[in-house]
């Protein structure tokens, strides 16, 4: 199994839009996938947390994956599919179901949540999964949800496993372990930012891109930020990064993806802002703040990220 080479740039973990009757709005999902790719996303992620995967039944999960696979096949774009579980056997089953989908470039697999197996258990879990997965794995490290912290040494061990291509890094902050990991990465192991507000500093430290729910709302500007840091254009990247961090903070002011869906609906891009319990709809104040941040971002003059860096 070859390592995935498309783990860079912006990957958008797509929301699941719903019709007024409460069904999956497949046409709106397809349009949204095309829109973010048109705006410069490298790829999309199906069945992430942002998709409300836990609230979808099996048939709905298949439908969402079918739509995303069709778009990525047409566009030649990278498709990553969420396939994590608390138990190793359940994660194995989810990964095996990807074998008949040639469009899938990688699987996003969460560190086992709630179980807290310790670093050794996490490494054993991913070693088992990587040995049977039909696609490379992206470890989803998000300890404030899983309850399982991992230091740089443990993440480096995961990155050394054959078949583990990268990590969605959402540690909740940027600390010593973040710096240590990015300063000494295993070969062919990619770090993608997973905390939206920290995208710019993560890129400055060496991350290759991000998997970002807030990139639904300004995909082109997030892609511009990645290009700016890649070109060494810090004078362009810094103000853009601050503006995008403010947008991301507004998008996550209430539980994800309620604000993102409300803004997409306000823009006329999805038929309803509806979410499923246990999530509740976004407040009017949170939506107004996110829309205001978008307006401010639009007033920030687009720059040429490929121009020579100023010294």
C-alpha positions as CSV (number, residue, x, y, z in Angstrom):
1,X,0.0,0.0,0.0
2,X,1.5,3.3,-1.1
3,X,1.6,6.3,1.2
4,X,-0.9,9.0,0.3
5,X,0.7,12.0,-1.4
6,X,-2.3,14.3,-1.3
7,X,-2.2,15.1,2.4
8,X,-1.5,18.8,2.0
9,X,-3.5,22.0,1.7
10,X,-7.1,22.4,2.9
11,X,-9.4,19.5,3.3
12,X,-13.0,20.4,4.2
13,X,-14.9,17.9,6.5
14,X,-18.3,18.4,4.9
15,X,-21.4,19.0,6.9
16,X,-24.5,16.9,6.2
17,X,-27.2,19.2,4.9
18,X,-30.8,18.2,5.7
19,X,-34.1,18.8,3.8
20,X,-37.1,20.4,5.6
21,X,-38.4,16.9,6.0
22,X,-35.2,15.9,7.8
23,X,-33.6,13.7,5.2
24,X,-30.1,14.0,3.8
25,X,-30.1,16.7,1.2
26,X,-27.9,14.8,-1.3
27,X,-28.0,17.4,-4.1
28,X,-27.0,20.2,-1.7
29,X,-24.2,18.1,-0.4
30,X,-22.9,17.4,-3.9
31,X,-23.1,21.1,-4.7
32,X,-21.2,22.0,-1.6
33,X,-18.5,19.5,-2.4
34,X,-18.0,21.0,-5.8
35,X,-18.0,24.5,-4.3
36,X,-15.2,24.0,-1.9
37,X,-13.1,22.2,-4.5
38,X,-13.7,25.1,-6.9
39,X,-12.4,27.4,-4.2
40,X,-9.1,25.6,-3.9
41,X,-9.6,22.8,-1.4
42,X,-7.2,19.9,-2.0
43,X,-9.9,17.4,-0.9
44,X,-12.9,16.7,1.2
45,X,-13.6,14.5,4.2
46,X,-16.8,12.4,4.5
47,X,-18.2,11.2,7.8
48,X,-16.1,13.4,10.1
49,X,-17.5,14.8,13.3
50,X,-18.7,17.9,11.3
51,X,-20.9,15.6,9.3
52,X,-22.9,14.6,12.5
53,X,-21.9,11.0,11.7
54,X,-23.1,9.8,15.0
55,X,-26.7,11.0,14.2
56,X,-26.8,9.3,10.8
57,X,-28.0,5.8,10.2
58,X,-26.1,3.3,8.1
59,X,-28.0,4.0,4.9
60,X,-27.4,7.8,5.3
61,X,-23.7,7.2,5.9
62,X,-23.6,5.2,2.7
63,X,-25.4,7.9,0.8
64,X,-23.1,10.7,2.1
65,X,-20.0,8.6,1.1
66,X,-21.5,7.8,-2.3
67,X,-22.0,11.5,-3.0
68,X,-18.6,12.5,-1.9
69,X,-16.9,9.6,-3.8
70,X,-18.7,10.6,-7.0
71,X,-17.6,14.2,-6.7
72,X,-14.0,13.3,-6.0
73,X,-14.0,10.8,-8.9
74,X,-15.2,13.5,-11.3
75,X,-12.8,16.1,-10.0
76,X,-9.7,13.9,-9.3
77,X,-9.8,15.2,-5.8
78,X,-8.6,13.6,-2.5
79,X,-11.4,11.9,-0.5
80,X,-10.8,11.0,3.1
81,X,-13.4,9.0,5.0
82,X,-14.0,8.9,8.7
83,X,-13.6,5.3,10.0
84,X,-12.8,5.5,13.7
85,X,-14.4,3.6,16.6
86,X,-13.8,3.1,20.3
87,X,-13.1,-0.6,19.7
88,X,-10.5,-2.0,17.4
89,X,-12.8,-4.6,15.9
90,X,-15.4,-2.0,15.0
91,X,-12.7,0.2,13.4
92,X,-11.5,-2.8,11.4
93,X,-15.0,-3.3,10.0
94,X,-15.3,0.3,9.1
95,X,-12.0,0.2,7.2
96,X,-12.9,-3.0,5.4
97,X,-16.0,-1.3,4.0
98,X,-13.7,1.2,2.2
99,X,-12.1,-1.5,0.1
100,X,-14.7,-1.2,-2.7
101,X,-14.3,2.5,-3.0
102,X,-11.3,3.4,-5.3
103,X,-11.9,7.1,-4.8
104,X,-10.9,7.0,-1.1
105,X,-7.3,8.2,-0.6
106,X,-7.1,7.9,3.2
107,X,-9.2,7.1,6.3
108,X,-9.4,9.4,9.2
109,X,-9.3,7.3,12.4
110,X,-9.8,8.8,15.8
111,X,-7.6,7.8,18.7
112,X,-10.1,5.4,20.5
113,X,-12.4,7.7,22.4
114,X,-13.6,7.2,26.0
115,X,-11.6,4.0,26.5
116,X,-8.3,5.7,27.3
117,X,-6.1,2.7,26.5
118,X,-2.8,4.5,27.2
119,X,-0.1,5.3,24.6
120,X,0.9,1.6,24.2
121,X,-2.7,0.6,23.6
122,X,-3.1,3.4,21.0
123,X,0.0,2.3,19.1
124,X,-1.1,-1.3,19.1
125,X,-4.6,-0.3,17.9
126,X,-3.2,1.7,14.9
127,X,-0.6,-1.0,14.1
128,X,-3.4,-3.5,13.9
129,X,-5.6,-1.2,11.7
130,X,-2.7,-0.2,9.4
131,X,-2.0,-3.8,8.7
132,X,-5.4,-4.5,7.2
133,X,-6.6,-1.1,6.0
134,X,-7.0,-0.8,2.2
135,X,-6.0,2.9,2.4
136,X,-3.4,4.9,4.4
137,X,-4.5,6.1,7.8
138,X,-4.7,9.6,9.2
139,X,-4.6,9.5,13.0
140,X,-7.2,11.9,14.5
141,X,-5.5,13.2,17.7
142,X,-8.1,15.2,19.6
143,X,-7.5,14.5,23.3
144,X,-10.1,17.0,24.6
145,X,-12.7,14.7,23.0
146,X,-11.1,11.3,23.3
147,X,-9.7,11.7,26.9
148,X,-6.4,10.2,25.7
149,X,-3.4,12.5,25.6
150,X,-0.4,11.6,23.4
151,X,3.0,13.2,23.6
152,X,5.3,13.9,20.7
153,X,7.1,10.6,21.2
154,X,3.9,8.6,21.0
155,X,2.8,10.5,17.9
156,X,6.2,9.9,16.3
157,X,5.8,6.2,17.0
158,X,2.4,6.2,15.2
159,X,4.0,8.1,12.3
160,X,6.7,5.4,11.9
161,X,4.0,2.7,11.4
162,X,3.8,1.5,7.8
163,X,0.4,2.6,6.5
164,X,0.1,5.6,8.8
165,X,0.3,8.7,6.5
166,X,-0.4,11.6,8.8
167,X,-2.2,13.1,11.8
168,X,-5.0,15.5,12.1
169,X,-3.5,17.4,15.1
170,X,-6.2,19.0,17.3
171,X,-4.5,19.1,20.7
172,X,-6.4,22.2,21.8
173,X,-3.3,24.4,22.0
174,X,0.2,24.7,20.7
175,X,2.7,23.6,23.2
176,X,6.0,21.9,23.7
177,X,4.8,18.6,22.2
178,X,3.5,20.4,19.1
179,X,6.9,22.1,18.5
180,X,8.8,18.8,19.3
181,X,6.6,16.8,16.8
182,X,6.9,19.3,14.0
183,X,10.6,19.7,14.5
184,X,11.3,16.0,14.1
185,X,8.7,14.2,11.9
186,X,9.1,10.6,10.7
187,X,9.6,10.2,6.9
188,X,6.4,10.4,4.9
189,X,4.4,11.5,7.9
190,X,2.3,14.6,7.5
191,X,0.8,16.9,10.1
192,X,-2.5,18.6,9.2
193,X,-3.9,21.2,11.6
194,X,-7.2,20.2,13.2
195,X,-7.8,23.2,15.5
196,X,-9.1,25.8,13.1
197,X,-7.9,28.9,15.1
198,X,-4.3,27.6,15.2
199,X,-4.0,27.0,11.4
200,X,-1.6,29.9,10.8
201,X,0.9,29.1,13.5
202,X,0.8,25.4,12.7
203,X,1.6,26.2,9.1
204,X,4.4,28.5,10.3
205,X,5.8,25.6,12.3
206,X,5.7,23.2,9.4
207,X,2.2,21.7,9.1
208,X,1.3,20.8,5.5
209,X,-2.3,22.1,5.7
210,X,-5.5,21.5,7.7
211,X,-8.7,19.6,8.0
212,X,-11.0,22.5,8.9
213,X,-14.7,22.8,9.3
214,X,-14.6,26.6,9.2
215,X,-13.1,26.3,5.7
216,X,-16.6,25.7,4.4
217,X,-17.1,29.5,4.7
218,X,-14.0,31.0,3.1
219,X,-12.3,28.1,1.4
220,X,-10.2,30.2,-1.0
221,X,-8.8,32.3,1.8
222,X,-7.8,29.3,3.8
223,X,-6.1,27.9,0.7
224,X,-4.4,31.3,0.2
225,X,-3.0,31.1,3.7
226,X,-1.5,27.7,3.1
227,X,0.1,29.0,-0.1
228,X,1.4,32.1,1.6
229,X,3.2,30.2,4.3
230,X,4.5,27.7,1.7
231,X,6.0,30.6,-0.3
232,X,7.6,32.1,2.8
233,X,5.4,35.2,2.5
234,X,5.0,35.9,6.2
235,X,3.9,39.6,5.7
236,X,0.9,38.3,3.7
237,X,0.3,35.3,5.9
238,X,0.2,37.0,9.3
239,X,-2.8,39.4,8.7
240,X,-4.7,36.8,6.8
241,X,-4.0,34.2,9.5
242,X,-5.3,36.5,12.2
243,X,-8.5,37.3,10.2
244,X,-9.1,33.6,9.6
245,X,-8.5,32.8,13.2
246,X,-11.2,35.3,14.2
247,X,-13.6,33.7,11.7
248,X,-12.8,30.2,13.0
249,X,-13.4,31.3,16.6
250,X,-16.8,32.6,15.6
251,X,-17.6,29.4,13.7
252,X,-16.8,27.4,16.9
253,X,-18.5,29.7,19.4
254,X,-21.2,27.0,19.7
255,X,-20.9,23.3,19.2
256,X,-19.7,22.3,15.7
257,X,-21.3,22.4,13.1
258,X,-24.3,24.4,14.2
259,X,-22.8,27.9,13.4
260,X,-21.3,26.6,10.1
261,X,-24.6,25.2,9.0
262,X,-26.5,28.3,9.9
263,X,-24.1,30.5,7.9
264,X,-24.3,28.2,4.9
265,X,-28.1,28.4,5.1
266,X,-28.0,32.2,5.4
267,X,-25.8,32.2,2.2
268,X,-28.4,30.1,0.4
269,X,-26.0,27.1,0.0
270,X,-28.0,24.5,1.9
271,X,-31.8,24.2,2.3
272,X,-32.0,24.3,6.1
273,X,-29.7,25.1,9.0
274,X,-31.1,22.0,10.8
275,X,-29.0,19.8,13.0
276,X,-30.0,16.6,14.8
277,X,-30.2,16.1,18.6
278,X,-28.3,16.2,20.8
279,X,-27.2,19.3,18.9
280,X,-29.4,22.4,19.0
281,X,-29.6,25.2,16.4
282,X,-27.2,28.1,16.5
283,X,-28.2,31.2,18.3
284,X,-28.9,34.4,16.3
285,X,-26.0,36.2,18.0
286,X,-23.5,33.5,17.0
287,X,-24.6,33.5,13.4
288,X,-24.5,37.3,13.2
289,X,-20.9,37.3,14.6
290,X,-19.8,34.7,12.1
291,X,-21.3,36.7,9.2
292,X,-19.7,39.9,10.4
293,X,-16.3,38.1,10.5
294,X,-16.9,36.9,6.9
295,X,-17.6,40.5,5.8
296,X,-14.4,41.7,7.4
297,X,-12.5,39.0,5.7
298,X,-14.0,39.9,2.4
299,X,-12.6,43.5,2.9
300,X,-9.1,42.1,3.4
301,X,-7.5,42.5,0.0
302,X,-6.5,39.2,-1.5
303,X,-2.8,39.0,-2.0
304,X,-0.5,37.0,-4.3
305,X,0.9,34.3,-2.1
306,X,3.4,33.3,-4.7
307,X,5.2,36.7,-4.7
308,X,8.8,36.8,-3.2
309,X,9.0,37.0,0.6
310,X,9.8,40.4,2.0
311,X,13.0,40.6,4.0
